[in-house]
Amino acid sequence: MDIELRRTRHQVPRASRPDAATGDRWYLMKNVPLMRLTYQVRLLAYLAQQNAARLVVVLPSGTRLSADMQAFAQVNSVTIERAKT
């Protein structure tokens, strides 16, 4: 069965890939002062779950998490790790 995706010439399908992957862990590394819940995080968490993996978000030690990001990490299989400085 062929499915025709209907979109304008300006629309493109979105995708994201982890920065690193080892076994059952996918790593996303960010260097930001405030980590927000973004489309990239939601998509990678979903893809990791589909592949029986766990998403690990690696952040600098001083990075704060938004309330949405904290709630999302608790509900989904997302681990927050702080990089050692």
C-alpha positions in Angstrom: 0.0 0.0 0.0 1.4 3.4 -1.0 0.7 6.4 1.2 0.9 9.8 -0.3 1.9 12.4 2.2 0.2 15.7 1.5 2.3 18.7 2.3 3.3 22.0 0.8 6.7 22.5 -0.7 7.9 24.3 2.4 7.0 21.5 4.8 9.5 18.8 5.6 9.3 15.8 7.9 11.1 16.3 11.2 13.5 14.0 12.7 16.2 13.9 15.4 19.1 11.6 16.3 20.8 11.1 19.6 24.4 12.5 20.0 25.6 9.0 21.1 24.1 5.6 21.6 25.5 2.7 23.6 23.5 -0.5 24.0 20.2 0.4 25.6 21.0 4.1 26.3 20.6 7.1 24.0 22.5 10.2 24.9 21.5 13.8 24.2 24.1 16.4 25.3 23.1 20.0 25.8 25.1 23.0 27.0 22.3 25.4 28.1 21.6 27.4 31.3 17.9 26.3 31.3 16.8 23.0 29.9 13.3 23.2 28.5 11.1 20.5 27.2 11.6 20.7 23.4 10.3 18.8 20.4 13.7 17.2 20.1 13.5 15.8 23.7 10.0 14.5 23.2 10.8 12.9 19.9 14.0 11.2 21.1 12.2 9.9 24.2 9.5 8.4 22.0 12.0 6.9 19.6 14.1 5.5 22.5 11.0 3.9 24.0 10.1 2.3 20.7 13.6 0.9 20.5 13.6 -0.4 24.1 16.2 2.2 25.1 16.5 4.9 27.7 17.1 8.6 26.9 19.9 10.2 29.0 20.1 14.0 28.8 23.6 15.1 29.8 23.7 18.7 31.1 26.3 21.0 32.8 26.2 21.0 36.6 24.7 24.5 36.8 21.8 23.9 34.4 18.3 24.4 35.7 15.3 22.3 34.5 12.0 23.8 33.5 8.9 22.5 35.3 7.7 20.8 32.1 11.0 19.1 31.6 11.1 17.8 35.2 7.6 16.4 35.0 8.3 14.8 31.6 11.5 13.2 32.9 9.6 11.7 35.9 6.8 10.3 33.8 8.8 9.0 30.9 12.1 7.0 30.8 14.3 10.0 30.7 17.4 10.3 32.9 19.0 13.6 33.7 22.8 13.4 34.3 25.0 16.3 35.3 28.4 16.6 33.7 31.4 16.8 36.0 33.2 20.1 35.8 
